[in-house]
Amino acid sequence: MRNYKTWFRTASVLQFITAGIHALSFLNDPQPANETEKILFDLMRNYRSDLAGMMVSTEELMTGLSACFTFLYLFGGLINFWLLRKTQDETVLGGVLVINLLIFGPLFVIMAIYTFPPPILFTGLVFFFLLLAWVVRKLVAR
């Protein structure tokens, strides 16, 4: 438990799990439950706004952001897992751990403010284990 790599690896596995669970959202097609939702879904799919010269719907924006969230977690998990397996350079691993904290810490705050429980929970767990890895690394280095 005093090995920071265990917690770093745990965060990496959680990044893969988060990416996988979030990717499942692309497999469902939500249907409106009432007339108000039907109007909302129609507007999200068909009303287009001019954003920087492109005409896009809110649904297209949400799909793009959702895909970015999935790929961010997949990238984080892949790079962390690969580095943990391939390098023993503590400077590199420590630097990548700090970079992860700088990305997934603010992401957790954003998720906590603007989203709903599942992404908040998974992002919070990833951040927690990254922070735990960083703290354990600092304490063992003393």
N, C-alpha and C positions, 0 to 999 in steps of 0.2 A: 504494500500500500504506500510505501515511501518512494516508489519509483514513478516519477512524473510521466514516464512514457505509457504506463498503464492507463492513466487518466486521459492522456492525449489520444491514445488509441480508442478509448471509450467514446470520446468526443467525435472521432472520425467515423466510428460505426454509427453513432447517432446522426451524423451528417448524411450518411448513406440511407439510413432509415427515413429521415426527414424528406430527402429527395424522392425516395420511392413512394412514400405515402402521398406526397404532394403531387407526384406524377399521376396517381390514380384519379385525381380530380379531372384529368383530361378525358377520362373514360365515361363520365356521366354527362347527361344532358338534362339539366334541371327544367322542370315544367312548372308553369305558373299555377298556383293553388287557387287564385281568385281573380276577379276582374281587374283589380288594382295591379296585381303582379303581372297580369297579361299585358297591360299598358306599359308597365316598367320594362318588361322583357322586350317588348316591341321597340321601345325607344332605345334601349341599350344595343339592340341588334341593328336597327335601321337608321337611327338618327346619326348623321355624320357631322363632325366638327372639323374645321380647317385648323390643323396643328402643324405649323412650320411647313405649310405648302402641301400637306397630305390630308386627304379626307378620310378620317378613321372613325369608327364607332367606339363607344365605350366598351363594348364586349371585346373588340379587337385589342384595345389598350389593356384590358384586364387579362386577356390571354397572353399577351406579350410579357406583362409583368409577372404573371404566374409562371411562365416558362423560364424567365430569368431567375426567379426564386429557386426553382427546381435545379437549374444548371449551376447556380451559385453553390448550393449545397453539394451537388455532385462533384464539382471542381474542388471544393474544400476537402471533402472526404478523400477523393483520389490523390490529391497532392500530399495531404497529410499521411495517408496510409503508405504511399510510395516512399516518401522521405523516411518514415519510421522504419521501413523495411530495408532501405538501401544505404542509409548513411549513419555513421556513428559520430559525426561532427556535431558536437554539442552547441557550437555557435550557430550553425545553420538551423538546427532544430529549435533552439531558443528563439531565434529571430522569426522563424515561421510561426511559432506559437504566439509571439507578440503580435504579428500581423493578423493572425486569426482573431485574437482578442480585439484588435482595432476594427475589424470588419464585423464580427458576429456580436460584439457588445452593443454598438449603436443599432445594429439590425434588430437585436432583441428589444431595445427601447422602442423602436419604430413599430415592431410587431405588437408590443404591449399596448401602444396607444391606438393603433389604427386597425387591428385585425380582431380575430376571434380565438377562442381557447386552443384549438389544436396547434396552429402555428406558433402561438405564444408559448405553449408548453414545450414543444420540440426545440424552438429557438432558445428558450430559457435553459433547457437541459444541455444543449450544445455549449452555450456560453458558460454555464456552471462548471462543466467538466474541463473546459479550456482554462477557466480561471483556477480551478483546483489544480490542474497540471502546472500552471505557472507558479502558484503558491508553493506547491510541493517542491518544484525545481529550485525555487529561491531558498527554501528552508534547508534542503539537503545540501545546497552549495555552500552553506555557512560552515 
